[in-house]
Amino acid sequence: DLVSSYIWRGFYQTGASFQPTLSLGVGNFSLTAWGATDFQGANSTSAAAAKEIDLTAAYTFGSAGPTLSVASLWWAGQGAGDYFNFKSHETAHHFEAGLAYTLPIEKFPLSITWNFMFAGQDKDENGNQNYSSYVELNYPFSIKSVDLNATCGFLPYEAGSGVYGVPNSGFAVTNLALKATKDIKVTDRFAIPVFAQAIWNPRMEDAHLVFGITLKP
């Protein structure tokens, strides 16, 4: 993807970014590498330049069962180095488990995902694990030839200082979004999916409008 800005779970991360994905699936098991680099990072070795690499292993139970995932999230920045340091109080990785499920109802395909940081850099000022969590509901639908997706994401409980930077928040809605995607036909055999997404973060009193293009082989 090429996006006008990178918004993560309702929180602004950086400006215009490249976001490549590499994935492999065998049966119900998948491995995915996802990355993000802003335009500054594409031509810089400064740690101030945004750079993220996420590695995820996932397994889906049955043909329509829940999906369990484990991920390493790393966004220390371009030139930060130390990627292979996994010591509990030194690592820049955030280790997260996720459980996702889509209702098996054709006319109501609501999905829910619970992500839970169980290890890594997500620690409070005393060095204790925050166990920060994020829950997201997604509902896809279509109007004429436009694919739409409505999102509601929230922090279910207080996350300390946490990775989200919302101290003493308790329950907090951070991501209300509506995304519209449409294929732009280039030739009879080639089309480019483009999307626009309006995002509101009620907890931070913030809002974003993102435009993106998806390139697929």
Sequence and secondary structure as in RCSB ss.txt:
>XXXX:A:sequence
DLVSSYIWRGFYQTGASFQPTLSLGVGNFSLTAWGATDFQGANSTSAAAAKEIDLTAAYTFGSAGPTLSVASLWW
AGQGAGDYFNFKSHETAHHFEAGLAYTLPIEKFPLSITWNFMFAGQDKDENGNQNYSSYVELNYPFSIKSVDLNA
TCGFLPYEAGSGVYGVPNSGFAVTNLALKATKDIKVTDRFAIPVFAQAIWNPRMEDAHLVFGITLKP
>XXXX:A:secstr
 EESSEEETTEEEESSEE  EEEEEETTEEEEEEEEEETTGGG   TTS EEEEEEEEEE TTTS EEEEEEEE 
  TT   TT   TTT  EEEEEEEEEE S TT   EEEEEEEEEES B TTS B   EEEEEEEEEEETTEEEEE
EEEEE S  SSTTT  TT  SEEEEEEEEEEEEEESSSS EEEEEEEEEEETTTTEEEEEEEE    
